[in-house]
Amino acid sequence: MKKTCVVTGGSSGIGLSIVKLFEQHNYQVFNLDLSPSSFGKYCHCDVTNASLVTDIINNIAKQQSIDVLVSNAGIHFSANIENTSEDDFDKVFNINVKGAYAAVKAVLPSMKANNNGAIIIMSSDQALVAKHNSFAYNLSKAALASMAKTTALDYAAFNIRANAVCPGTIETPLYHDAINNYCQKSGADKAEIHREEESLQPLNRLGQPEEVAELVLFLASDKAKFITGSLQVIDGGYTVQ
């Protein structure tokens, strides 16, 4: 019998790689995203709408137990605190943090009933280090790391594991959008900025979405059944510099 995995934000980037990899490993995958996708069982969902997230996950849980949640939906926002409006702040937290809160809370009844479950929350290397012009994003990713740790403690008695994955700079559409926005504002050359980003990594390259997906699959598996409450860094060595 196939295990069931719920992924938020699974239509592009890291999320899409996760959906594809879990399907390859015989999971039934539900993808909650605003953008349609031909991979996984697509559910149109705005993760900032907590009641909608709850309804969708409850409907899934009525049909089968939920074994894995990958809370991945998120946005990037580049600005220091002075240049972060209240609307900007709310948007980042509504998607990155409130979306994760809604998804984690919604899967817990099914996992508790099954006395088993794996929750993987997509945080960032910015849960461990600060970066320039990243006030709201950095703050949101630190909050997600905290969410993984507290959930791990609160639900260990139900054999539910919660971990945060902390990617460094990964070459995704989100990455390219951020570089494009920077170049439009600054007039910088994109190829040069891309090379600079690569040179900042000790391994001298950017990470790939498929590499992050492999770590997520491991954390969801029984091979990781003694790992909970951890921040799993996958950043090419960036944060140890």
Secondary structure, 3 states (H helix, E strand, C coil): CCEEEEEECCCCHHHHHHHHHHHHCCEEEEEEECCCCCCCEEEECCCCCHHHHHHHHHHHHHHCCCCEEEECCCCCCCECCCCCCHHHHHHHHHHHHHHHHHHHHHHHHHHHHHCCEEEEEECCHHHCCCCCCEHHHHHHHHHHHHHHHHHHHHHHHHCEEEEEEEECCECCHHHHHHHHHHHHHHCCCHHHHHHHHHHCCCCCCCECHHHHHHHHHHHHCHHHCCCCCCEEEECCCHHHC
